[in-house]
Amino acid sequence: DAEITQSPRHKITETGRQVTLACHQTWNHNNMFWYRQDLGHGLRLIHYSYGVQDTNKGEVSDGYSVSRSNTEDLPLTLESAASSQTSVYFCASSPWTGTNSPLHFGNGTRLTVT
Amino acid sequence: QKEVEQDPGPLSVPEGAIVSLNCTYSNSAFQYFMWYRQYSRKGPELLMYTYSSGNKEDGRFTAQVDKSSKYISLFIRDSQPSDSATYLCAIAGNQFYFGTGTSLTVIP
């Protein structure tokens, strides 16, 4: 079955370190997204991509970057981790461009920045 | 004002009860409405997807959209312990806007 796999499931890192969270999907979807989920804020969009070599900023993109070199993967990099980036991170994909295309989510990466 | 507001609960009901979950939204131009279910330590999974106003039924679940009031609802009939989860409403404008989620516990 097609799926989205996120790794690692849990990560503890120190302030100032660079961290990369992996996302791999086998749906063959062009569109991929990164969200963070925090109590009281719900899911907030960090970055998204509509295809290879395409990346766009979401509402909370400061301190994060993504790159899209193939259809299957959209890694999320925290350039210099901060305590405010402690969160649960979800990767998602969708089959067609446009917000009428429902999102399929991975099971998340729980990141703690100490 | 947030694009979508959702009562966080928590909500606790006995098995077999009818559950009503609700969200309000701000922009009358929104046309696509979704409900996601999220179990603990898992990602959200799409439960219901509706376009424009009206009702959509899928088994024990009914999604209702009232565009005149900018109000969306999810009803769960004959609730089961396996329905215990957090339910997120989502509305599609130029991007997806998610509610903060309502935590539901169904007690056997």
Interface residues (C-beta under 8 A of the other chain):
Chain A: I4 L39 G40 H41 G42 L43 L45 G58 E59 F90 A92 T99 N100 P102 L103 H104 F105 G106 N107 G108
Chain B: Q6 Q31 Y32 M34 Y36 R41 K42 G43 P44 E45 L46 Y49 Y51 L88 A90 A92 G93 N94 Q95 F96 F98 G99 T100 G101
